[in-house]
């Protein structure tokens, strides 16, 4: 009988923990709303090249020359700076 009561109490503790974690993570994921950062249509005639941000693997690769501008680019990694609101949200999420 002791084993059965331990099993029931362990299951009760696991159920409480599961319910707590589910409600906590649900709140964390649904409370944030994305801020609209692109407020006007993108003008393709005003694109620019960003210099000085090329990974080592790309720097060491063999340059095969120009490609057709319509060639799709795959596996591009862009790292953008977050604004103050995003940094604060991240800090709140990791502390909680």
Buried (B, 14 or more C-beta within 10 A) or exposed (E): EEEEEEEEEEEEEEEEEEEEEEEEEEEEEEEEEEEEEEEEEEEEEEEEEEEEEEEEEEEEEEEEEEEEEEEEEEEEEEEEEEEEEBEEBEEEEEEE
